[in-house]
Amino acid sequence: MPQLDVNTFLPQVVWLVITFTALYLLMWRVAVPRIADVLEARQRRIEDNLDKAQESKKEAEQTLAAYEQAMNEARAGANTHITEATARMSGEAAEREAELALDLSARITAAEDEIAKAVDDAMDNIRAATIEVAAAVLERLTGEAPAEKDVAKAVTKVLKSEGR
Amino acid sequence: MAADQSPLAQFEIKRWVPIEIGNVDVSLTNSSAFMVLTVIAVSAFLILGMRRPAMVPGRWQSMVELSYVFIASLVKDTVGTEGRTYFPFIFTVFMFVLVGNLFGMVPYGFTFTSHIIVTFTMAMVVFLGVTAIALKKHKMRFFTFFMPPGVPLIMAPLLVPIEIISYLSRPMSLSVRLFANMLAGHTLLKVFAGFVVTLGLFGVFPLAFVVALTGLEIVIAFLQAFVFTILTCLYLNDALHLH
């Protein structure tokens, strides 16, 4: 078995020590720091970007909050405007209605007065006509003209009993 | 069977450039050549992959970062934050063993991790280093490691020798595990590859087996590098935190 040939041990050990030490120095001084630097830089970059993202998120949240506040203010303003306008309009409407009602009642009263007057006139005419008719009927029946005063009294009495 | 056709011939150490300094044999062998190749390959992979580091990594850079993060999280999970200091060493161990194993899978390649002297030297470095770290950190309290807490004193004569033996056998188990896995896998591959030729037309069956085994061996190359690394981490954790 070549592995047990003691004569080969020394050159192998010597070269192992040389090559392994060389590789160790290369790793320790060159390769490992270089790789570590790159990995660290990437880690830092990722953390930086995460921080930035966090900041952007915060900013966006602030903007959203400001926007919502503005919206709320605007909504509140609009509500007060609407309430004011409604109040004003209903006031005006009530005023106008009251005026209209006043005007209407005045006109109604006038019309009623006119009607009453017309009715009175009509009644007076009817009474006069009735008295005349009654007097004429009595004259025909009795042959004698009755006293106008008595006829008027009787007619008034009858009319009154009729409710006119 | 001729000597160069033996399944073990692939593990032969060949002195490519004989060098002797004083009386010490430091010849450049096929084994040491592959160690040098491993160093070059690992450095090229890791350093050239990071030559123009991009914020969003490409394929090569992703692979470099993946191997780094893989070992970094392994160290963090097993050793904790104190393990950061030893990360370059553990990363070197992982990459060295992994690429060494993988070069063994390349045809005409040589697997230096299939030599017990190589794995044992690495295991001893880990063992002695970890023990030195433990002694430096805990001074004499380190020896309480051999007496687990909550054990009745009467058990001590039995338990302490067992703990000491198990501690001392760590470099053995660490080195033999890697060495034996590599040795067995490559020997098996060679044996079955030999059947492909000798069986003629029926050689397709061992050929299919060799193909499957090659896939398995690549998995084992990763797995053993990982096992070697995680055990190093666990020993380091024991050294830093005792129990």
Contacts between the chains, C-beta under 8 A, distances in Angstrom:
chain1	res1	chain2	res2	distance
A	1	B	8	5.9
A	1	B	11	7.5
A	2	B	8	6.3
A	2	B	9	8.0
A	2	B	11	4.4
A	2	B	12	4.8
A	2	B	13	6.0
A	2	B	115	8.0
A	3	B	11	6.1
A	3	B	114	7.3
A	3	B	115	5.4
A	3	B	116	5.2
A	3	B	117	7.4
A	3	B	179	7.5
A	3	B	183	7.1
A	4	B	116	7.9
A	5	B	13	6.8
A	7	B	25	7.5
A	8	B	13	4.0
A	8	B	29	7.0
A	8	B	31	7.6
A	8	B	115	7.8
A	8	B	117	7.5
A	9	B	117	4.7
A	10	B	24	6.5
A	10	B	25	5.2
A	10	B	26	7.5
A	11	B	13	7.8
A	11	B	15	7.5
A	11	B	25	5.3
A	11	B	26	5.5
A	11	B	27	4.8
A	11	B	28	7.9
A	11	B	29	5.6
A	11	B	31	7.8
A	11	B	32	6.4
A	12	B	13	7.2
A	12	B	29	7.0
A	12	B	31	5.3
A	12	B	32	6.8
A	12	B	112	7.4
A	12	B	115	6.2
A	12	B	117	5.3
A	12	B	118	5.7
A	12	B	121	7.9
A	13	B	117	6.3
A	13	B	118	7.8
A	13	B	121	5.3
A	14	B	24	7.3
A	14	B	26	4.8
A	14	B	32	7.9
A	15	B	26	7.3
A	15	B	28	7.5
A	15	B	29	7.4
A	15	B	31	7.1
A	15	B	32	3.3
A	15	B	35	5.4
A	15	B	36	7.6
A	16	B	32	7.8
A	16	B	35	6.2
A	16	B	112	7.7
A	16	B	118	5.5
A	16	B	121	5.5
A	16	B	122	7.3
A	17	B	121	7.6
A	19	B	32	7.2
A	19	B	35	4.0
A	19	B	36	5.7
A	19	B	38	7.0
A	19	B	39	4.9
A	19	B	96	7.9
A	20	B	35	7.8
A	20	B	92	7.0
A	20	B	96	6.1
A	20	B	122	7.4
A	22	B	39	5.5
A	23	B	38	7.5
A	23	B	39	4.6
A	23	B	42	6.1
A	23	B	43	7.0
A	23	B	92	5.4
A	23	B	95	7.3
A	23	B	96	5.8
A	24	B	88	6.7
A	24	B	89	6.3
A	24	B	92	4.5
A	26	B	39	7.4
A	26	B	42	8.0
A	26	B	43	5.0
A	26	B	47	7.4
A	27	B	42	8.0
A	27	B	46	7.4
A	27	B	88	5.0
A	27	B	91	5.7
A	27	B	92	4.7
A	27	B	95	7.3
A	28	B	88	4.0
A	28	B	89	7.8
A	28	B	92	7.7
A	30	B	43	7.8
A	30	B	47	5.9
A	31	B	43	6.9
A	31	B	46	4.1
A	31	B	47	5.5
A	31	B	50	7.2
A	32	B	68	7.4
A	32	B	87	6.9
A	32	B	88	5.0
A	32	B	91	6.3
A	34	B	47	7.2
A	34	B	50	4.9
A	34	B	53	7.4
A	35	B	46	7.1
A	35	B	50	5.8
A	35	B	64	6.3
A	35	B	65	6.4
A	35	B	68	4.6
A	36	B	68	7.7
A	37	B	53	7.8
A	38	B	50	6.4
A	38	B	53	4.2
A	38	B	61	7.8
A	38	B	65	7.3
A	39	B	65	6.5
A	39	B	68	7.2
A	39	B	69	7.3
A	41	B	53	7.9
A	41	B	55	7.6
A	42	B	55	6.2
A	45	B	55	6.4
